[in-house]
Amino acid sequence: MQNDFFNLYSHGFARVAVATPRCKIADPVFNAAQTIALAEAAAQQGAALVAFPELGLSAYSCDDLFHQAALLDACEASLRTVVDASAQLPLALVVGLPLRVGHQLFNCGVVVAGGKILGAVPKSYLPNYGEFYEARQFSPADSAPCAQIELLGQSVPFGAGLLFEVDGIALLRFHVEICEDVWVPIPPSSFAALAGATVLVNLSASNVLVGKSGYRHQLVSQQSARCLAAYLYTSAGNGESSTDMAWDGQTLIYEKGDLLAEAERFQDDSHIIYGDVDLERLSRERMHTTTFAQQVRHHAQQVAAFRVVRFALPGAPGGGKALALNRAVERFPYVPSDPHKRDERCTEVYHIQVQALVQRLSQSGMQKVVIGVSGGLDSTHALLVCAKAMDHLKLPRANILAYTMPGFATSERTLRQARALMQAVGCEAHEIDIRPSCIQMLKDLGHPYAAGQETYDITFENVQAGERTSHLFRLANFHHGIVIGTGDLSELALGWCTYGVGDHMSHYNVNASVPKTLISHLVRWVAESGVIGRGGSDVLLQVLATEISPELVPGKAGEDKPAQSTESSIGPYELQDFNLYYILRYGFAPSKVAFLAWSAWNDREQGDWPDALHASRNQYALADIKKHLGTFVYRFFKISQFKRSCVPNGPKVGNGGSLSPRGDWRAPSDAEAVVWQADLARIPDEVGK
């Protein structure tokens, strides 16, 4: 397959489709024609796999007609039509029909591609309760008399233990089960996943009942999550008999518990849905979740029973050309775009931080905390956490000893915000001018600034950062409290903190695993809740509107604005948090991260979101994405690990990971970034290059 940066198949994705044709009962010719038309549509959209409903060539509700030779002969003839049509289609089809094997009849899913029948999978579990009487017409898979059958002049693998692997599409190995198979306590697909299937396909004809749609969602979601797989669910729709049942044509595509696509139910016509499955994500999850491999060992006998059918498609899906990702990629992976889910996330993160701090204070016997308040984003959120922790412990908020410590570059804006915030919270507020002690240290160092020269080097900056931290630790000693860290996950990833006696260090850091983008939403969430009063909400909104800056280098005289912009130095936090999530959580290569970022920030629908709380209206060119990703790769892998190797304690809040050496991230401080930089070079500088 052409290795094209703008083709989703080049980045570990595969496009799959689930179709529900309109059917006619006992009319295989009509049903085959509908099937072929949908398969052709799926091929036009670049799908590599399309699944159809259970017994779709005959219709499911044939009942005792299944024992009529004329119908069975017609089904096989229509299968031939489908097989012939597949010769020109660059995708695999899974179709349902009744098949005679020996002296038995089986309800089968047949896999077809490139003009060949690749395998026939009989249904394992036959429902024979309620409205179902399948055991009246069919035999279950375990009664199969052979493992190979003759079908339309071909020798075809037969059995429930078949896996189908597509050459040229890495990691695309799928398994087929049928309807009831996923409703049993241990579905066949569970063992198939352990045997390496990344995509699980269910050919269903499930009739509709009140509440059944929701249960199907739960069933498919949980099976895909447990198996760390994608799950394709088909269902029979319009045209099936309404003698005793009704049909809604529900189709679903899930990936590890996440819904990728769903069709509107009760449609009159044939319909099809698509999902771009991240096969690499599934593989990484299995690699990361070591208990998955333990299950493989524990069920070695069942796993070894599977047979793998390898095959090639007649051509590359999508023609091997540019194929954009048809999948929602969140610009803020740490922050849900859905307002309700976002509120839930903020509530839970806030409570995790508070509970962790409460535990640390309770265990240490300390009743006071010392915190530096800059008037910026991180210290604002950390102060809010401290306030809630004191409320929980039924201690006065005066036990929070808050200090704002203006230096050479502190702006009037941030100083004003720090004062207003401390007043709104009701903590014990203090102000210490660190400039005299910094001047003394600069004199001791022989630094040019102490002699009147405007030399604003890294030493000049770190003297201020270190002086603030030194004061906080000695204040904590003096008042029998602990220093609360304020630095966040994003800063730690990029090494944007002063090592040792600086903002790198504290007794306990409540923000340790919270990225910058999430902190901004947490602060806004508190502001909009109004829990600290209108004046407090106003200052929180002012903090959110303040440009992020370390404020360590003086600006121009008469200008109350910082001379430094953090994002001008290390890149936009919204992009760097995106990079962090996919590199830390999944270990994706930079080229894939760039493809995902380009997909996320060039989605016009996302750019038009009216929700100012979440939406970014920025549009990043591919060259910008590549540039900032290069900054991230260099800083994260090459120069910053030594800071992460000795961070203070702090709670992990999300599955996006933390950078604690005692938790999610253990790495050498002496690593090179060359392999990531080499992969970065694969990214074109602009679209079409």
C-alpha positions in Angstrom: 0.0 0.0 0.0 1.3 3.5 -0.9 2.9 5.0 2.1 1.1 8.4 1.9 1.1 10.6 4.9 -2.4 11.7 4.1 -3.8 8.2 3.9 -5.3 6.8 7.1 -4.0 3.3 6.2 -0.4 4.6 6.6 -1.0 5.3 10.2 -2.4 2.1 11.6 -6.1 2.8 10.8 -8.5 0.7 8.8 -11.9 1.8 7.5 -14.6 -0.7 8.2 -18.3 -0.7 7.3 -21.5 -2.3 8.6 -24.4 -2.5 6.3 -28.1 -3.4 6.6 -29.7 -4.0 3.2 -33.4 -3.9 2.6 -34.4 -7.5 2.2 -37.1 -9.7 0.7 -37.9 -13.0 2.5 -36.8 -16.0 0.5 -35.6 -13.9 -2.4 -31.8 -14.4 -2.5 -31.4 -12.8 -5.9 -32.9 -9.5 -4.7 -30.9 -9.7 -1.4 -27.7 -10.4 -3.2 -28.2 -7.4 -5.5 -28.8 -5.2 -2.4 -25.7 -6.6 -0.8 -23.5 -6.0 -3.8 -24.7 -2.4 -4.2 -23.8 -1.7 -0.6 -20.4 -3.4 -1.0 -19.6 -1.3 -4.0 -20.6 1.9 -2.0 -18.2 0.7 0.8 -15.4 0.2 -1.7 -15.9 3.7 -3.0 -15.5 5.0 0.5 -12.2 3.2 1.0 -13.4 0.5 3.4 -11.4 -2.7 3.7 -14.1 -4.7 5.3 -17.9 -4.7 5.2 -20.3 -6.8 7.3 -23.9 -7.8 6.5 -26.7 -9.2 8.7 -27.2 -12.8 9.8 -28.8 -14.9 7.1 -28.9 -11.8 4.9 -29.1 -13.6 1.6 -32.2 -15.5 2.6 -33.6 -13.2 5.3 -33.6 -14.4 8.9 -37.4 -14.9 9.3 -37.8 -17.8 6.9 -38.5 -20.3 9.7 -39.2 -23.8 8.2 -38.5 -22.5 4.7 -34.9 -23.1 5.6 -35.4 -26.8 5.0 -36.6 -26.2 1.4 -34.1 -27.3 -1.1 -35.1 -24.6 -3.6 -34.3 -21.8 -1.1 -31.0 -23.4 -0.1 -30.0 -23.8 -3.8 -30.9 -20.2 -4.5 -28.9 -19.0 -1.6 -25.8 -20.7 -2.8 -26.4 -19.4 -6.3 -26.7 -15.9 -5.0 -23.5 -16.4 -3.0 -21.8 -17.1 -6.3 -23.1 -13.8 -7.6 -21.6 -12.0 -4.6 -18.3 -13.9 -4.9 -18.0 -12.9 -8.6 -18.8 -9.3 -7.8 -16.0 -9.3 -5.1 -13.3 -10.0 -7.7 -13.2 -6.3 -8.6 -13.7 -4.8 -5.1 -10.7 -4.0 -2.9 -12.5 -5.1 0.3 -13.6 -8.2 2.2 -17.3 -9.0 2.6 -18.9 -11.0 5.4 -22.4 -12.3 4.3 -24.9 -14.5 6.1 -26.7 -17.5 4.6 -27.8 -21.1 5.4 -25.3 -23.8 4.3 -25.7 -27.5 4.0 -22.7 -29.5 5.4 -23.1 -33.2 5.3 -26.6 -33.9 6.6 -26.8 -30.8 8.7 -27.8 -27.2 8.1 -25.7 -24.4 9.6 -26.4 -20.7 10.1 -23.2 -19.2 8.6 -21.2 -16.1 8.1 -19.1 -16.4 4.9 -16.1 -14.3 4.2 -15.5 -13.3 0.6 -12.8 -11.3 -1.1 -11.1 -11.1 -4.5 -13.5 -13.5 -6.2 -12.9 -16.3 -3.6 -14.6 -17.8 -0.6 -12.1 -17.5 2.2 -14.0 -19.3 5.0 -17.4 -20.2 6.4 -18.1 -19.6 10.1 -21.1 -21.5 11.6 -23.1 -20.0 14.6 -21.9 -21.4 17.9 -24.9 -20.8 20.1 -28.5 -21.3 18.9 -31.2 -19.6 20.9 -34.2 -21.8 21.5 -36.2 -19.8 24.0 -38.8 -17.0 23.8 -39.5 -16.1 20.2 -36.4 -18.0 19.0 -36.5 -21.6 17.6 -33.2 -21.8 15.8 -32.4 -25.3 17.0 -35.4 -26.5 15.0 -33.7 -25.7 11.7 -29.9 -25.4 12.4 -27.1 -27.3 14.0 -24.5 -25.5 16.3 -20.9 -25.1 15.3 -19.5 -27.8 17.6 -21.5 -30.4 15.7 -19.7 -29.7 12.4 -18.6 -32.9 10.8 -15.5 -31.5 9.1 -13.1 -28.5 9.1 -13.0 -28.1 5.3 -16.0 -28.1 3.0 -16.5 -27.9 -0.8 -18.5 -24.8 -1.7 -19.1 -23.5 -5.2 -16.2 -25.6 -6.4 -13.8 -24.3 -3.8 -12.2 -26.0 -0.8 -13.2 -23.7 2.0 -12.1 -23.6 5.7 -15.2 -24.3 7.9 -15.6 -23.7 11.7 -16.1 -21.2 14.4 -12.3 -21.0 15.1 -11.3 -19.0 12.0 -9.3 -15.8 11.9 -9.0 -13.7 8.7 -5.8 -11.7 8.2 -5.5 -9.1 5.4 -2.1 -8.8 3.8 -0.9 -5.3 3.4 -3.0 -3.8 6.2 -0.9 -4.2 9.4 -2.8 -5.6 12.4 -6.1 -6.2 10.5 -7.1 -9.7 11.7 -10.8 -10.3 12.2 -13.1 -12.9 13.6 -16.8 -13.6 12.8 -19.5 -14.6 15.3 -23.2 -14.6 14.9 -25.9 -12.9 17.0 -26.5 -15.0 20.1 -22.7 -15.8 20.3 -22.1 -12.4 21.9 -25.0 -12.8 24.4 -23.5 -15.8 26.2 -21.3 -15.5 29.2 -18.1 -16.2 27.3 -18.5 -15.3 23.7 -16.3 -17.0 21.0 -14.9 -13.6 20.2 -13.3 -13.4 23.6 -11.0 -16.3 22.7 -10.6 -14.9 19.1 -9.3 -11.7 20.6 -6.7 -13.6 22.7 -5.7 -15.4 19.5 -4.9 -12.0 17.9 -8.2 -10.8 16.3 -8.3 -7.0 16.5 -11.7 -6.7 14.8 -14.7 -8.7 15.9 -17.6 -9.0 13.5 -21.1 -10.0 14.6 -23.7 -10.9 12.0 -27.0 -10.4 13.8 -30.7 -10.5 13.0 -31.8 -9.4 16.5 -35.4 -8.4 16.6 -36.3 -5.2 18.4 -38.0 -4.9 21.8 -38.5 -2.0 24.1 -35.1 -1.3 25.8 -33.2 -3.8 23.6 -31.3 -1.1 21.7 -29.6 0.2 24.9 -28.7 -3.3 26.0 -27.1 -4.0 22.6 -25.0 -0.8 23.1 -23.9 -2.1 26.6 -23.2 -5.5 25.3 -21.1 -4.5 22.3 -19.3 -1.7 24.2 -18.3 -4.0 27.0 -17.2 -6.8 24.7 -15.0 -4.4 22.7 -13.6 -2.9 25.9 -12.8 -6.3 27.5 -11.3 -7.7 24.4 -9.3 -4.5 23.6 -10.8 -4.8 20.1 -13.1 -3.2 17.6 -16.6 -4.7 17.4 -18.8 -4.5 14.3 -22.4 -5.3 15.0 -25.0 -5.7 12.2 -28.7 -6.3 12.5 -31.6 -7.2 10.2 -33.9 -4.4 9.2 -36.8 -3.6 6.9 -38.2 -6.5 4.9 -38.0 -9.2 7.6 -41.3 -10.8 8.5 -43.5 -9.0 11.0 -45.6 -12.1 11.7 -44.5 -12.2 15.4 -41.5 -9.8 15.5 -40.3 -6.4 14.5 -36.9 -5.2 13.3 -34.9 -2.0 13.6 -31.8 -2.5 11.6 -29.5 -1.3 14.4 -25.8 -1.2 13.4 -22.9 -0.3 15.7 -19.1 0.1 15.5 -17.3 0.2 18.8 -13.6 0.5 19.5 -12.4 -0.4 23.0 -15.7 0.7 24.5 -15.9 3.9 22.4 -18.7 4.3 20.0 -17.4 5.2 16.5 -20.6 5.0 14.5 -24.2 4.1 14.7 -27.0 4.1 12.2 -30.4 5.6 12.7 -32.8 2.8 13.4 -36.1 1.9 11.6 -34.9 3.1 8.2 -37.0 2.1 5.2 -34.1 1.7 2.8 -30.7 0.0 2.8 -28.1 1.8 4.9 -24.4 1.6 5.8 -22.1 3.1 8.4 -18.3 3.5 8.5 -15.7 3.6 11.2 -12.0 4.3 11.0 -10.6 1.8 13.5 -7.3 2.6 15.1 -5.7 -0.9 15.0 -2.4 0.4 16.4 -4.2 1.8 19.4 -5.7 -1.6 20.0 -2.3 -3.3 19.7 -0.7 -0.7 22.0 -3.4 -1.3 24.6 -2.8 -5.0 24.5 0.9 -4.5 24.9 0.4 -2.0 27.8 -2.2 -4.2 29.5 0.0 -7.1 30.5 -2.9 -9.1 31.9 -4.1 -9.6 28.4 -1.0 -11.7 27.6 -1.6 -13.6 30.9 -5.0 -14.5 29.6 -3.5 -15.7 26.4 -1.3 -18.1 28.4 -4.1 -19.2 30.6 -6.3 -20.1 27.6 -3.5 -21.5 25.5 -5.6 -24.5 24.4 -8.5 -22.5 23.1 -6.1 -20.0 21.4 -4.1 -22.7 19.7 -7.3 -24.1 18.1 -7.8 -21.1 15.9 -6.8 -21.2 12.2 -5.6 -18.1 10.4 -6.7 -17.5 6.8 -4.4 -15.0 5.1 -5.5 -13.2 2.0 -4.8 -10.2 -0.2 -7.4 -7.7 -1.4 -7.6 -7.0 -5.2 -6.2 -3.5 -4.9 -5.6 -1.0 -2.0 -8.7 0.3 -0.2 -9.3 3.9 -1.5 -7.0 3.2 -4.4 -3.9 3.9 -2.3 -4.5 7.6 -2.6 -5.0 10.3 0.1 -7.8 9.1 2.4 -8.6 11.5 5.2 -9.6 10.3 8.6 -13.4 10.0 9.0 -13.3 9.9 12.7 -13.7 12.5 15.4 -10.3 13.4 16.9 -10.6 15.5 20.0 -8.5 18.6 20.0 -8.3 18.3 23.8 -7.9 14.6 24.6 -7.7 15.4 28.3 -11.0 17.4 28.2 -14.3 15.9 26.9 -16.0 18.1 24.3 -19.5 17.0 25.5 -20.5 19.6 28.2 -22.1 17.0 30.5 -19.1 14.7 30.4 -16.8 17.7 30.8 -18.6 18.7 34.0 -18.3 15.1 35.2 -14.5 15.1 34.4 -13.9 18.3 36.2 -15.9 17.2 39.3 -13.9 14.0 39.5 -10.5 15.4 38.9 -11.1 18.1 41.5 -12.3 15.6 44.1 -9.3 13.3 43.4 -6.9 16.2 44.0 -8.8 17.2 47.2 -9.0 13.7 48.5 -5.3 13.1 47.9 -4.3 16.3 49.7 -6.6 15.5 52.6 -5.0 12.1 53.0 -1.5 13.6 52.9 -2.4 16.2 55.6 -4.1 13.6 57.7 -1.3 11.1 57.6 1.4 13.6 58.2 -0.4 15.3 61.1 -0.1 18.7 59.4 -2.9 21.2 59.5 -1.3 24.0 57.5 -0.2 24.3 53.9 2.1 26.9 52.4 1.6 27.9 48.8 3.0 30.5 46.4 0.3 32.4 44.5 1.4 34.1 41.4 -1.9 35.3 40.0 -1.4 32.8 37.1 -3.3 29.6 36.2 -1.6 26.8 38.0 -1.3 28.4 41.4 -4.9 29.6 41.2 -6.1 26.0 40.7 -3.8 24.6 43.4 -5.2 27.3 45.9 -8.7 26.2 45.1 -7.9 22.6 45.8 -6.3 23.6 49.1 -9.4 25.6 50.1 -11.7 22.6 49.4 -9.3 20.3 51.4 -9.5 22.6 54.4 -13.3 22.6 54.2 -13.3 18.8 54.1 -11.0 18.6 57.1 -13.2 21.1 58.9 -10.2 23.4 59.3 -10.3 27.2 58.8 -9.1 28.4 55.5 -6.7 30.6 57.4 -4.6 27.5 57.7 -3.7 28.1 54.1 -0.7 30.4 54.3 -0.6 32.0 50.8 2.3 34.1 49.7 2.5 36.2 46.6 6.1 37.1 45.9 6.6 39.8 43.3 10.0 40.0 41.6 11.7 42.0 38.9 9.2 41.3 36.2 5.9 40.7 38.1 3.1 42.6 36.3 0.6 44.8 38.1 -2.1 42.6 36.6 -0.9 39.3 38.0 -0.1 40.9 41.4 -3.6 42.4 41.5 -5.1 39.0 40.6 -3.1 37.2 43.3 -4.3 39.6 46.0 -7.9 39.4 44.9 -7.8 35.6 44.7 -6.4 35.2 48.2 -9.0 37.5 49.5 -11.8 35.6 47.7 -10.6 32.3 49.0 -10.3 33.5 52.6 -6.8 32.2 53.2 -4.1 33.9 55.3 -2.6 36.3 52.7 1.0 37.5 52.7 3.2 39.4 50.3 7.0 39.1 50.2 9.1 41.2 47.8 11.9 38.8 46.8 13.9 41.5 45.0 16.2 42.4 47.9 17.2 38.8 48.6 17.6 38.1 44.8 19.9 41.2 44.5 22.0 39.8 47.4 22.3 36.5 45.7 23.2 38.1 42.3 25.9 40.1 44.2 27.2 36.9 45.8 27.4 35.3 42.3 29.1 38.3 40.8 26.2 38.5 38.2 26.3 41.6 35.9 22.8 42.6 36.9 24.0 43.4 40.4 26.4 45.9 38.9 23.6 47.6 37.0 23.8 45.8 33.7 20.5 44.6 32.0 21.6 41.0 31.7 18.6 38.8 31.8 20.1 35.3 31.4 18.9 31.9 32.7 20.7 32.5 36.0 18.8 35.8 36.5 15.6 33.9 36.0 16.4 30.9 38.2 17.6 33.1 41.1 14.0 34.4 41.3 12.4 31.0 40.9 14.7 29.5 43.5 14.3 32.4 45.9 10.6 31.9 45.9 10.8 28.2 46.6 13.4 28.7 49.3 11.2 31.1 51.1 8.2 28.7 50.9 10.2 25.8 52.3 11.5 27.8 55.2 8.0 29.3 55.8 6.7 25.7 56.0 9.3 24.8 58.5 8.5 27.8 60.6 4.8 27.4 60.6 4.7 23.6 60.7 3.1 23.1 57.4 3.9 21.6 54.0 4.6 23.3 50.7 2.0 22.7 48.0 3.4 22.4 44.5 1.6 24.1 41.6 3.4 23.0 38.5 1.4 20.9 36.0 1.9 17.9 33.8 2.5 19.9 30.7 5.3 21.9 32.2 6.9 18.7 33.5 6.7 17.0 30.1 8.4 20.0 28.5 10.9 20.5 31.3 9.5 24.0 31.8 10.3 24.3 35.4 13.3 25.3 37.5 15.1 22.2 38.8 15.6 21.5 42.5 15.2 24.7 44.5 12.6 26.1 42.1 9.0 25.4 41.0 10.1 21.9 40.3 10.1 21.0 44.0 7.5 20.9 46.8 6.3 18.7 49.6 3.2 17.6 47.7 2.1 18.7 44.2 -1.7 18.5 43.7 -1.3 19.4 40.0 1.4 16.8 39.2 -0.7 14.9 36.6 -3.1 17.6 35.4 -2.2 19.1 32.0 -2.5 22.8 31.3 -5.5 22.5 29.1 -7.4 20.6 31.8 -6.4 23.1 34.5 -7.8 25.9 32.5 -11.2 24.1 32.2 -11.1 23.3 35.9 -10.6 27.0 36.8 -13.4 28.0 34.5 -15.6 25.3 35.9 -15.1 26.6 39.4 -15.7 30.2 38.2 -19.0 29.3 36.5 -20.2 27.4 39.5 -20.0 30.5 41.6 -18.9 28.7 44.7 -16.4 31.4 45.7 -18.8 34.3 45.1 -19.1 36.7 42.3 -15.9 38.6 43.1 -14.0 35.3 43.2 -15.5 34.2 39.9 -14.5 37.5 38.3 -10.9 37.1 39.3 -10.8 33.5 38.0 -12.0 34.6 34.6 -9.4 37.3 34.7 -6.7 34.7 35.4 -8.0 32.6 32.5 -7.6 35.7 30.2 -4.0 36.3 31.3 -1.2 35.4 28.9 0.8 32.5 30.3 4.3 33.8 31.3 6.9 33.0 33.9 7.3 36.7 34.5 11.0 36.5 35.2 12.4 39.0 32.6 11.3 42.7 32.9 9.3 44.2 30.1 9.6 47.6 28.6 9.2 50.6 30.9 5.7 51.8 31.2 4.2 48.6 29.8 2.2 46.3 32.2 2.7 43.2 30.1 5.2 40.3 30.3 8.3 40.3 28.2 8.1 36.6 28.1 5.4 34.4 26.5 5.6 30.7 27.5 3.8 29.5 24.4 6.1 31.5 22.2 9.0 29.6 23.6 7.7 26.1 23.9 4.6 26.1 21.6 0.8 26.3 22.2 -0.3 24.2 25.1 -3.3 23.0 23.2 -0.9 21.3 20.7 1.7 20.2 23.2 -1.0 18.6 25.4 -2.3 16.8 22.3 1.3 15.6 21.6 1.8 14.6 25.2 -1.4 12.5 25.3 -0.7 10.4 22.3 3.0 9.9 22.9 2.7 9.2 26.6 -0.5 7.2 26.6 -0.1 5.2 23.4 3.6 5.6 22.4 2.6 6.7 18.9 5.3 7.8 16.5 5.5 11.6 15.8 4.3 11.1 12.2 1.0 9.5 13.5 0.6 12.2 16.1 1.0 14.8 13.4 -1.6 13.1 11.2 -4.0 13.0 14.2 -3.3 16.7 15.0 -3.8 17.7 11.4 -7.1 15.8 11.3 -8.2 17.4 14.5 -7.3 21.0 13.7 -8.5 20.9 10.1 -12.0 19.6 10.9 -14.3 22.5 9.9 -17.1 21.2 12.1 -14.9 21.3 15.2 -13.7 24.8 14.2 -17.4 26.0 14.2 -18.2 24.8 17.7 -20.1 27.5 19.5 -18.9 26.3 23.0 -16.3 28.8 23.9 -15.4 26.8 27.0 -14.0 24.0 24.9 -13.6 24.9 21.3 -10.3 26.2 19.9 -10.8 28.4 16.8 -7.1 28.1 15.9 -6.2 26.4 12.7 -2.7 25.0 12.6 -1.0 24.5 9.3 0.9 21.2 8.9 4.2 23.1 9.1 3.2 24.5 12.5 2.2 21.1 13.8 5.5 19.7 12.7 7.5 22.6 14.2 5.8 22.4 17.6 5.9 18.6 17.6 9.7 18.9 17.0 10.0 21.1 20.1 8.0 18.6 22.1 10.1 15.6 20.9 13.4 17.3 21.7 12.4 18.6 25.1 10.5 15.5 26.2 13.0 12.8 25.1 16.3 14.6 25.2 16.6 17.2 27.9 13.9 17.0 30.5 13.9 13.5 32.0 16.3 14.3 34.8 13.7 16.7 36.2 11.0 14.0 36.1 13.2 11.4 37.8 12.9 13.1 41.1 9.5 14.8 41.3 7.6 15.2 44.5 4.5 13.1 45.4 1.3 13.9 43.7 -1.9 12.1 42.7 -2.5 10.6 39.3 -5.9 11.8 38.1 -6.5 10.3 34.7 -5.8 7.5 32.3 -3.8 9.9 30.1 -1.0 9.1 32.4 1.4 10.8 34.8 5.2 11.3 34.6 6.1 10.1 38.0 9.0 7.7 38.1 7.0 5.8 40.7 4.0 5.5 38.4 3.5 5.6 34.6 6.8 6.8 33.3 10.3 5.3 33.9 12.9 6.5 31.5 16.7 7.2 31.4 17.9 10.7 31.8 20.5 10.2 29.1 18.4 9.1 26.2 18.7 10.5 22.7 15.8 11.9 20.6 17.2 10.8 17.3 14.7 8.1 16.4 11.7 10.4 17.1 13.4 13.2 15.1 14.0 10.8 12.2 10.3 9.8 12.2 9.4 13.5 12.4 11.2 14.0 9.1 8.6 11.8 7.4 6.0 14.6 7.9 5.6 16.8 4.9 5.9 20.5 5.5 2.6 21.3 3.8 -0.4 19.5 2.4 0.2 17.9 -0.9 4.0 17.8 -0.6 
